[in-house]
Amino acid sequence: MDCCSPEKQKLIEELGLHFEKNQNLAPLAARIYAIMILSPNEGHTFDEIKQITDASKSSVSTQLNLLMQTKKVDYFTKTGDRKRYFRASKTYLKNTLKEYLENISEEIKMVDKIIKFNSTYNSEKFEKDGHIPKMFRNYLFAQKENLENSIQKVSEHENTQP
């Protein structure tokens, strides 16, 4: 990757590993996403991305399509220019927060099922340790509320932008 300073290359790699692990992205998709987020440019052409990543045409194409399908990257065109320019989606933060909210909501459902099962079928255990999953559920509800508030603030900010 010969696109930038050693510091930026290091951060692209670090972000790439983070996105691989936490968003289940393929290594190349994760690096492309990191490049888009850190780019000072309004967007990169397909050829620029291919050159920056030193990856094959088909690999870059496949990963860009995946990133667009997951709404992490979008593209635009310029008047008089037939090329597409790719950039991190302007809604990537909101989309990420929504993904976290979905995960938290699913976790709450599972904890509720555990609490219900143990209170019904493992009453001794529930009387002894039932406070632990309830504390976890309270934590999850607080996280859910925080995410909902953050999504609302991001939405309000988006609505005030030209």
WOWOLIN-V642440 format. One record per pair of residues at least 6 apart in sequence whose ideal C-beta (glycine too) atoms are under 6 Angstrom apart, sorted by sequence separation. I is the first residue (numbers start at 1). J is the second residue. D is the distance in whole Angstrom. If there is no record, write none. Layout:
I;J;D
I;J;D
This chain:
19;25;5
67;73;4
20;27;6
77;84;6
118;125;6
119;126;5
1;9;6
118;126;4
75;84;4
76;85;6
20;30;5
50;60;5
19;30;4
49;60;6
75;86;5
73;86;6
16;30;4
19;33;6
16;31;4
74;89;5
73;89;6
72;89;6
16;34;5
71;89;5
115;133;5
15;34;4
114;133;6
72;92;6
12;34;5
111;133;6
12;35;6
71;95;5
111;136;6
111;137;5
28;55;6
28;59;6
32;63;6
108;140;5
107;140;6
29;63;4
33;67;6
28;63;5
104;140;6
29;66;5
36;73;6
29;67;6
45;83;5
33;72;5
104;143;5
104;144;5
43;85;3
44;86;6
43;86;6
43;87;4
101;147;4
100;147;6
3;52;4
97;147;6
36;87;6
37;88;5
36;88;4
97;150;6
97;151;5
94;154;5
